[in-house]
Amino acid sequence: MNKPTPTKAWAVAAAELAALVPLRELATELRDYPVRLIVQLCHLAEMRKGPVPDHAITLLPYLGETALRALVNGGYAERIGEASYAINAYVPTEKGKALAASLTSSTKKR
């Protein structure tokens, strides 16, 4: 099926469907999931004192893999391909550590 050209009716239908509760929850999950993932990655990397194998990250399946690719692409994490104990392993970058630290410090202030 070819992708249809968006029209005003298309935009109205998309907005109507996006307002459905399950799709709003999915949109929230898409927004929040990478935040939870970088926090978990930083925590695991600190505990392990090194790269985190993909099988140790509990927030994976498809959404997690997509979010992890986004974190790597955005410079928040780095994929380590030469880890003998995993297909892929990841380490947070300084940018990722700073983001996770800012979240941790902001929750401690509450």
C-alpha beads as a LAMMPS data file, in Angstrom:
LAMMPS data file: protein, C-alpha beads

110 atoms
109 bonds

1 atom types
1 bond types

-500.0 500.0 xlo xhi
-500.0 500.0 ylo yhi
-500.0 500.0 zlo zhi

Masses

1 110.0

Atoms # bond

1 1 1 0.000 0.000 0.000
2 1 1 1.357 3.408 -0.954
3 1 1 1.543 6.078 1.691
4 1 1 -1.360 8.482 1.064
5 1 1 -0.778 12.197 0.749
6 1 1 -1.877 13.924 3.962
7 1 1 -4.955 16.102 3.628
8 1 1 -6.930 18.184 6.105
9 1 1 -9.296 15.236 6.574
10 1 1 -6.250 13.024 7.221
11 1 1 -4.986 15.450 9.888
12 1 1 -8.419 15.559 11.555
13 1 1 -8.645 11.742 11.569
14 1 1 -5.089 11.434 12.931
15 1 1 -5.851 13.902 15.736
16 1 1 -9.090 12.089 16.579
17 1 1 -7.345 8.718 16.767
18 1 1 -4.368 10.115 18.676
19 1 1 -6.818 11.241 21.388
20 1 1 -7.780 7.615 22.118
21 1 1 -6.541 6.595 25.568
22 1 1 -4.286 3.701 24.444
23 1 1 -2.610 5.905 21.831
24 1 1 -2.124 8.746 24.336
25 1 1 -0.522 6.234 26.687
26 1 1 1.740 5.051 23.845
27 1 1 2.749 8.646 23.087
28 1 1 3.595 9.154 26.766
29 1 1 5.595 5.929 26.778
30 1 1 7.499 7.004 23.657
31 1 1 8.384 10.271 25.394
32 1 1 9.326 8.794 28.778
33 1 1 10.909 5.460 27.831
34 1 1 14.278 6.825 26.664
35 1 1 14.582 8.767 29.921
36 1 1 14.046 5.589 31.968
37 1 1 16.470 3.761 29.675
38 1 1 19.375 6.229 30.036
39 1 1 18.915 6.241 33.818
40 1 1 19.012 2.425 33.875
41 1 1 22.032 2.323 31.542
42 1 1 23.976 4.780 33.721
43 1 1 23.087 2.836 36.876
44 1 1 24.107 -0.526 35.385
45 1 1 27.333 0.876 33.883
46 1 1 28.280 2.327 37.267
47 1 1 27.516 -0.959 39.066
48 1 1 29.399 -3.035 36.480
49 1 1 32.261 -0.532 36.149
50 1 1 32.101 -1.002 32.380
51 1 1 29.930 -1.673 29.349
52 1 1 26.455 -3.065 29.872
53 1 1 25.565 -6.128 27.782
54 1 1 22.284 -5.839 25.952
55 1 1 20.814 -8.828 27.813
56 1 1 21.289 -7.017 31.160
57 1 1 19.065 -4.110 30.135
58 1 1 15.555 -4.953 31.314
59 1 1 13.784 -2.197 29.366
60 1 1 14.291 -3.696 25.963
61 1 1 12.154 -5.483 23.410
62 1 1 11.266 -3.390 20.359
63 1 1 10.540 -0.045 22.010
64 1 1 13.672 -0.368 24.106
65 1 1 15.855 -1.244 21.140
66 1 1 14.502 1.749 19.255
67 1 1 15.054 4.035 22.243
68 1 1 18.572 2.645 22.693
69 1 1 19.376 3.359 19.029
70 1 1 18.070 6.899 19.579
71 1 1 20.279 7.342 22.658
72 1 1 23.318 6.183 20.665
73 1 1 22.369 8.400 17.734
74 1 1 21.858 11.373 20.047
75 1 1 25.233 10.913 21.715
76 1 1 23.867 9.829 25.118
77 1 1 25.258 6.281 24.888
78 1 1 27.866 4.430 22.873
79 1 1 27.520 0.935 21.420
80 1 1 30.501 -1.316 22.097
81 1 1 30.681 -4.003 19.428
82 1 1 33.707 -5.857 20.730
83 1 1 32.196 -7.266 23.927
84 1 1 32.817 -11.011 24.047
85 1 1 29.980 -11.567 26.519
86 1 1 27.172 -9.981 24.480
87 1 1 26.058 -9.281 20.943
88 1 1 26.065 -5.598 21.850
89 1 1 27.094 -3.713 24.953
90 1 1 26.546 -0.062 25.777
91 1 1 28.179 2.616 27.893
92 1 1 26.686 5.990 28.702
93 1 1 28.611 8.948 27.342
94 1 1 29.416 11.998 29.424
95 1 1 26.344 13.621 27.883
96 1 1 24.187 10.659 28.988
97 1 1 25.697 10.625 32.477
98 1 1 25.059 14.349 32.842
99 1 1 21.428 13.913 31.795
100 1 1 20.871 11.008 34.207
101 1 1 22.637 12.900 37.011
102 1 1 20.445 15.942 36.445
103 1 1 17.377 13.745 36.828
104 1 1 18.678 12.105 39.983
105 1 1 19.592 15.430 41.578
106 1 1 16.218 16.948 40.666
107 1 1 14.328 14.071 42.313
108 1 1 16.428 14.365 45.490
109 1 1 15.380 18.027 45.835
110 1 1 11.690 17.092 46.080

Bonds

1 1 1 2
2 1 2 3
3 1 3 4
4 1 4 5
5 1 5 6
6 1 6 7
7 1 7 8
8 1 8 9
9 1 9 10
10 1 10 11
11 1 11 12
12 1 12 13
13 1 13 14
14 1 14 15
15 1 15 16
16 1 16 17
17 1 17 18
18 1 18 19
19 1 19 20
20 1 20 21
21 1 21 22
22 1 22 23
23 1 23 24
24 1 24 25
25 1 25 26
26 1 26 27
27 1 27 28
28 1 28 29
29 1 29 30
30 1 30 31
31 1 31 32
32 1 32 33
33 1 33 34
34 1 34 35
35 1 35 36
36 1 36 37
37 1 37 38
38 1 38 39
39 1 39 40
40 1 40 41
41 1 41 42
42 1 42 43
43 1 43 44
44 1 44 45
45 1 45 46
46 1 46 47
47 1 47 48
48 1 48 49
49 1 49 50
50 1 50 51
51 1 51 52
52 1 52 53
53 1 53 54
54 1 54 55
55 1 55 56
56 1 56 57
57 1 57 58
58 1 58 59
59 1 59 60
60 1 60 61
61 1 61 62
62 1 62 63
63 1 63 64
64 1 64 65
65 1 65 66
66 1 66 67
67 1 67 68
68 1 68 69
69 1 69 70
70 1 70 71
71 1 71 72
72 1 72 73
73 1 73 74
74 1 74 75
75 1 75 76
76 1 76 77
77 1 77 78
78 1 78 79
79 1 79 80
80 1 80 81
81 1 81 82
82 1 82 83
83 1 83 84
84 1 84 85
85 1 85 86
86 1 86 87
87 1 87 88
88 1 88 89
89 1 89 90
90 1 90 91
91 1 91 92
92 1 92 93
93 1 93 94
94 1 94 95
95 1 95 96
96 1 96 97
97 1 97 98
98 1 98 99
99 1 99 100
100 1 100 101
101 1 101 102
102 1 102 103
103 1 103 104
104 1 104 105
105 1 105 106
106 1 106 107
107 1 107 108
108 1 108 109
109 1 109 110
